[in-house]
Amino acid sequence: MSQEKKLLCTACARLHNPAQFCPVHPDEPLLDPENDDVRYELINLDDRARSRTYTRWMVGLGAAGLAMGIAAAYLTTVFVNVAFGVFAREIIVGGAVGGGMAGFITAKVRYRPRFRQWTRDGQLDSSSFDGAHPE
């Protein structure tokens, strides 16, 4: 065999020559990306990272939307017309939902799976969230 099998470090998502540990991350063991169990673990790592990304953006922008909804409800009640006070709850909930949706869209645009090239195998896998084709 002229080519040695390369092994993957999950910390830096790079292939390295066979060794016991990654030269950059000595505490991380190197894994064989051709092993099915390793592929499933890589898919699991990408899924957890995607969940973290979506949760952070949706909660963060949802909270910002909630704060803006509260401010908008207060300002419309005080300065525009007291009759708008009837819609205060709708304005507040709308701000929170709108912020959450903005967070969802932002996370969808920003998230990129780290281990896609080792888990895809030229086909779409079941963990693909948006159904996009591999690049």
C-alpha positions as CSV (number, residue, x, y, z in Angstrom):
1,M,0.0,0.0,0.0
2,S,1.6,3.3,-1.1
3,Q,-1.0,5.5,0.6
4,E,-1.5,5.2,4.3
5,K,-5.0,5.5,5.7
6,K,-5.7,8.9,7.2
7,L,-7.5,9.3,10.5
8,L,-9.8,12.1,11.6
9,C,-9.5,14.3,14.7
10,T,-13.0,15.4,15.8
11,A,-11.6,18.5,17.5
12,C,-10.1,20.1,14.4
13,A,-12.0,18.1,11.8
14,R,-8.9,17.3,9.9
15,L,-7.3,14.1,8.6
16,H,-3.9,13.2,10.0
17,N,-1.4,10.5,9.3
18,P,-1.9,7.4,11.4
19,A,-0.7,8.1,14.9
20,Q,-2.1,7.5,18.4
21,F,-3.3,11.1,18.8
22,C,-3.8,14.3,16.8
23,P,-0.6,16.4,16.7
24,V,-2.6,19.6,17.4
25,H,-5.0,18.1,20.0
26,P,-3.0,15.5,21.9
27,D,-5.9,14.6,24.1
28,E,-8.1,13.7,21.2
29,P,-7.9,10.2,19.7
30,L,-7.9,9.9,15.9
31,L,-10.9,8.1,14.4
32,D,-11.3,6.2,11.1
33,P,-14.0,8.1,9.1
34,E,-14.7,4.9,7.0
35,N,-16.0,3.0,10.0
36,D,-19.8,3.1,10.1
37,D,-19.9,3.6,13.9
38,V,-17.6,6.6,13.6
39,R,-19.8,8.0,10.8
40,Y,-22.8,7.7,13.0
41,E,-21.0,9.5,15.8
42,L,-20.0,12.3,13.4
43,I,-23.6,12.7,12.4
44,N,-24.5,12.8,16.1
45,L,-21.9,15.5,16.7
46,D,-23.2,17.6,13.8
47,D,-26.8,17.1,15.0
48,R,-25.9,18.4,18.5
49,A,-24.0,21.3,17.0
50,R,-27.0,22.2,14.8
51,S,-29.4,22.0,17.8
52,R,-27.1,24.3,19.9
53,T,-26.8,26.8,17.0
54,Y,-30.6,26.9,16.4
55,T,-31.4,27.2,20.1
56,R,-29.0,30.0,20.7
57,W,-30.1,32.1,17.8
58,M,-33.8,31.5,18.3
59,V,-33.7,32.2,22.1
60,G,-31.4,35.2,21.7
61,L,-33.4,36.9,18.9
62,G,-36.7,35.7,20.5
63,A,-35.7,37.5,23.7
64,A,-34.7,40.6,21.7
65,G,-38.1,40.5,19.9
66,L,-39.9,40.1,23.2
67,A,-38.1,43.2,24.6
68,M,-38.9,45.2,21.4
69,G,-42.6,44.0,21.6
70,I,-42.9,45.1,25.2
71,A,-41.4,48.5,24.3
72,A,-43.6,48.8,21.2
73,A,-46.7,47.9,23.2
74,Y,-45.8,50.5,25.9
75,L,-45.1,53.2,23.4
76,T,-48.3,52.7,21.4
77,T,-50.4,52.6,24.6
78,V,-48.8,55.8,26.0
79,F,-48.1,57.9,23.0
80,V,-50.4,56.9,20.2
81,N,-53.7,56.0,21.6
82,V,-55.1,54.2,24.6
83,A,-57.2,52.1,22.4
84,F,-54.1,50.3,21.1
85,G,-53.7,49.0,24.7
86,V,-56.2,46.2,23.7
87,F,-53.6,44.9,21.3
88,A,-50.6,45.0,23.8
89,R,-50.5,41.2,24.3
90,E,-50.6,40.6,20.5
91,I,-47.8,43.1,20.0
92,I,-45.6,41.5,22.7
93,V,-46.2,37.9,21.4
94,G,-45.7,39.0,17.9
95,G,-42.3,40.5,18.8
96,A,-41.3,37.3,20.5
97,V,-42.5,35.1,17.6
98,G,-41.0,37.4,15.0
99,G,-37.6,37.4,16.9
100,G,-37.7,33.6,17.1
101,M,-38.4,33.3,13.4
102,A,-35.6,35.7,12.6
103,G,-33.3,33.5,14.8
104,F,-34.4,30.4,13.0
105,I,-33.6,32.0,9.6
106,T,-30.3,33.3,10.8
107,A,-29.3,29.9,12.2
108,K,-30.3,28.2,9.0
109,V,-28.1,30.5,7.0
110,R,-25.1,30.4,9.4
111,Y,-25.0,26.7,10.3
112,R,-22.6,24.5,8.4
113,P,-22.0,20.8,9.4
114,R,-18.3,20.2,10.2
115,F,-18.2,16.6,9.3
116,R,-20.4,16.6,6.1
117,Q,-17.7,15.4,3.8
118,W,-17.2,12.2,5.9
119,T,-20.8,11.4,6.5
120,R,-22.4,12.2,3.1
121,D,-20.8,9.6,0.9
122,G,-22.1,11.4,-2.2
123,Q,-25.7,11.0,-1.1
124,L,-28.0,12.9,1.2
125,D,-28.1,11.5,4.7
126,S,-31.1,11.4,7.0
127,S,-29.8,14.1,9.3
128,S,-29.9,16.7,6.5
129,F,-32.1,19.5,7.9
130,D,-32.7,21.5,4.8
131,G,-32.4,18.9,2.1
132,A,-29.6,20.8,0.3
133,H,-27.4,18.8,-2.0
134,P,-23.7,18.3,-1.1
135,E,-21.4,21.0,-2.4
